[in-house]
Amino acid sequence: MAGAFVGGAALGAAFGELLKAVLDVKDRAVKFKSILSDLAFKLEAIEPVFQEIEKLDRVLDRPVEETNSFIHRLKDAKELVLKCSKIKWWNYCKKPYYAKKLIDLENSLLKFFQIEVQALLSRDSRKILVVVNDIDEKLDRIGSNLGYGGQNSDLSICVGPCGVPGVPDFIIGMDAPLKELKMQLLKDGVSVVVLSAPGGCGKTTLAKMLCHDDEIIGSFRDNIFFVTVSETPNLKVIIQKVFQHKGYMVPEFQNDDDAINQLESLLKQIGTDPVLLVLDDVWSGSESLIQNFMFKVPKYKILVTSRFVFPRFDSTYKLELLNDKDAMALFRNSAFLQDGSSSVPDDLVNEIVKGCRGFPLALKVVGGSLRGQPEVVWRRTMKQWSEGQSIFDSNSELLKRLQTSLDALDEKIKECYLDLGSFPEDQRIPVTALMDLWVELYNLDEDGMHALANLHELSTRNLANLVFASKDASEVDGYYNEHFVMQHDLLRELAIHRSNDKPIELRRRLIMDIRGNELPKWSSEQLQQPIHARLLSVSTDETFSSSWYNMQLPEVEVLILNFRARNYILPKFMEKMDQLKVLIITNYDFCPAEISNFPLLHSLSSIKRIRLEHVSISSLGISILELRNLHKISLVMCEIGEAFRNFPTQIPDMLPNLVEIDLDCCNDLVEFPVGLCEIVHLKKLSITNCHELDALPEELGKLASLEVLRFRKCTKLPELPESIGSLHKLSYLDISDCISMSKMPIQMGELCGLKRLNMRGCWGLSELPTSVKDLGQLKDVICDDETTHLWEPYKIHLSNLKIKVLKQDINLNWLPNLYL
């Protein structure tokens, strides 16, 4: 046992020395800074695995020799990093050589962790099998989350599916509540604390602040789990999140009781450190859900945030509304410029603030709506308020009062806001999905700029929040796959409330949130009468039996289907939607869903845009061939399988209007389907975050109409085909973060229409083909410190060329929303 302990300690020391060397060198070795920064990020993520190995060494009588090979690997890596620090800035000959060495080091370390370390762990005895599974799962997650085959690269290993989200930049009036809540939570004998207040009072913000508090972190360390529950909770999904957050293999639970039992076992395995579980946004009637999470585990605490009070739990903290001073400060932050100056009379401002009664959400939303408005608009708002009752009698009253905040919006922006209610509560809304429906409903530009401007307008008025998966998410290049919208529950309710202010048959949008099999009563009553809505949104949970009424919806142009299921049947009433232009199908379950009746799509003759997310589409190919008006298809986190294989050669004739294909996070895409190269009129092809894609066919050159081509973050892609030179209409090429790409096509210079090239993160490139000097139209190249020198010899030939160097910038504050 002593030998094993010494071996484990030596292993940890070797790893620590490598990490220290990388951190010390990365700022001094400027020419390798991006590569070393990325390597440091990944090593810091891997560090917990070495701690786990040392724990196992203490339990198992493992020979020192078994870790010696690991130590040698780490020492060799450290020597390479130190050599890089000695390469002079002017030495361009050695730089590519050592850059390639560093990339090979990164890949070999990853392979080493995934294969050799797992092989060692797999030989451990059965008596600690649960612990071994824990380590195996963490190794798997390292491979996927660091961008080598996972659908959620770069981020989740740092924050996890139960990670604590960040807090707003401006917070007022929360210092005293934070102190009081913390005291109540840490009190001996208290296991559950309910943080209660009406919607929009800042309960979630206070819970986030608590989890970021130094004393709380010092007590609970990495055993803080933050889970959003919402109105329709799924016990098994919540527990799956906890397992995944800790890096354990996510089990398939037989039922709720099985999930509860396994969670209790997990909490007991975590160790002696205290555990804090935050259940955010728990609704009335969910007391039993909270009780399911109550276990007799030492130092285990539960914090519940809710709009409701649960009398059966002894400890409740009621968050009070803001006092006059704090309310004024919050309102001024939303309503006025930074210097606080305004031509609006103070007495009018005081009346508006007084009308908000210290309600944080009302202060922010109303302040945002009045920001920059003339005095007459302020007085009109005050008059509207004076004609109604108190806005804080209930949430419904608040909704009515907040509707005045929409009056200052442009009509189209207001419609865009109301459309946000079509997506499920507490889920991120992809900006690309919104663009698809807004292009068709409101004739917005295809490039998405107007749609994004509308979202920025809503964000500045505190009616929605824009979030980005990475800080360098580019709006200029028209890439929006990393842009999302989040909306407060109460603001979603406001959108639905405003959409429902007319009789069913006259509504522009129809939003159906179905729980179980309880269909709305009006859906049966309207069987004989057509509904004239342009947008239909249907959300169902895992208990829905897919039994639909045969409603008449002849004017629906946008259909949004949100569900959580392993198997899903498209509603049969779709067949009669003659005007349907946009179909958005999203599965929020843990696993991709099988959709059994894709052939139903062939009847949708007017459809222009299809977006499928987190579904298995093995039979899609045949179904779309008769959609002659199809303009764009987007597949996100989908299992493509054989969907695009064996297409008939007459594809261009069968899909004459298909001009855009977007494949994102489709991890079973290994080779680009040759059949798609027959769509010669295709203008945009975007393949992003497909980490298993490692081959492109020469037939790619047939896509002669292509204007935009993206292979962003396809980390295994080694090269582009030579036939790319035939794409004379190509104006923008994005190969950013294709870290395995080692060379560019010799015929690169034949891209006579190329104006923009994004090659940031292509660290494997050591040179460019001489033909790039012929890229006369090339104006912008985006790269980094490791690749900018490649263009130096060609600047004399490309007089209009501008090189933009982007720094490595990993956003760890944005919490990705996995389908859990």
Number of C-alpha atoms within 10 A of each C-alpha: 14 13 15 22 21 16 23 27 17 18 24 18 14 20 23 17 16 22 22 13 20 26 17 15 20 22 15 13 21 18 27 27 20 23 24 26 20 18 20 19 17 21 20 12 15 21 14 13 18 18 15 16 21 21 14 21 23 17 13 15 14 20 16 19 12 13 19 15 12 18 20 13 16 21 16 12 23 19 12 17 26 16 12 23 20 11 18 13 13 9 10 14 10 13 19 21 12 17 21 18 17 22 18 14 18 19 14 13 17 20 13 15 20 18 13 14 19 18 13 13 17 15 10 16 10 10 8 12 14 14 18 22 17 19 25 23 18 24 22 19 24 27 20 19 22 22 21 24 25 21 20 21 22 21 21 24 25 18 16 22 26 25 23 22 20 15 15 9 5 8 15 12 18 18 11 9 16 17 12 12 21 17 11 16 23 15 9 9 9 16 22 24 21 27 25 23 19 21 22 22 20 23 24 22 17 21 25 19 21 20 24 16 14 11 12 17 15 9 16 18 15 14 21 24 22 24 20 17 23 17 16 15 16 17 18 21 18 18 22 21 24 25 22 22 24 21 21 24 19 17 13 10 16 9 10 15 13 12 21 19 14 16 19 16 13 16 20 15 11 13 11 12 15 18 22 25 19 26 24 21 24 23 18 12 10 15 15 8 15 16 11 15 19 15 17 10 15 14 17 21 24 21 21 25 28 24 20 18 19 19 10 7 15 11 16 20 18 19 18 17 18 21 12 14 11 17 23 19 18 24 24 23 19 24 24 18 12 9 8 11 9 16 8 16 9 10 9 14 20 13 13 21 23 15 19 25 19 23 25 22 23 25 30 22 25 28 25 25 26 19 19 15 14 12 15 10 15 18 16 12 19 17 11 11 19 11 8 11 11 15 20 18 9 11 16 15 14 22 20 17 23 23 16 18 19 23 13 13 16 12 11 13 17 16 19 22 22 21 21 20 23 26 23 20 21 17 16 19 20 17 20 20 22 21 22 25 24 23 18 17 17 12 9 17 13 14 15 21 15 15 23 19 12 18 23 16 17 22 17 17 23 22 27 21 17 18 19 19 21 17 15 14 15 14 14 9 14 13 17 19 18 17 20 21 18 19 23 17 18 20 24 24 18 24 24 20 17 16 18 16 10 11 8 17 15 14 17 18 24 22 20 17 18 17 16 14 14 10 17 12 8 10 16 13 11 16 14 10 11 15 23 18 20 19 23 19 20 18 21 24 21 17 12 18 14 16 12 15 15 16 20 19 24 19 19 24 23 26 23 21 21 21 22 23 23 17 17 19 16 19 16 16 14 20 16 17 22 17 17 24 24 27 22 20 19 21 27 23 20 18 15 22 23 20 18 14 15 18 14 16 20 16 17 23 18 17 24 22 24 20 19 20 22 23 26 23 22 18 19 18 17 17 16 21 19 17 21 20 18 25 20 20 18 20 23 22 22 25 22 22 16 15 17 18 15 13 16 12 13 12 18 19 13 18 19 17 18 24 19 19 18 17 22 25 26 26 22 17 22 17 13 17 19 16 17 21 21 19 24 19 19 25 19 20 18 18 24 25 27 28 28 20 23 18 17 17 15 14 17 25 19 19 25 20 19 24 19 21 19 21 23 24 26 28 26 21 23 19 18 21 19 17 19 23 19 19 23 18 17 24 19 20 21 24 25 23 23 27 22 23 23 18 16 18 18 18 17 25 18 20 23 19 17 24 18 21 21 22 22 27 29 24 27 23 22 21 14 19 14 13 15 21 18 16 20 19 17 23 16 17 21 19 25 25 19 24 24 17 15 17 18 9 12 18 14 11 13 18 12 13 20 14 17 14 15 14 15 17 12 16 14 18 18 18 21 22 15 17 17 17
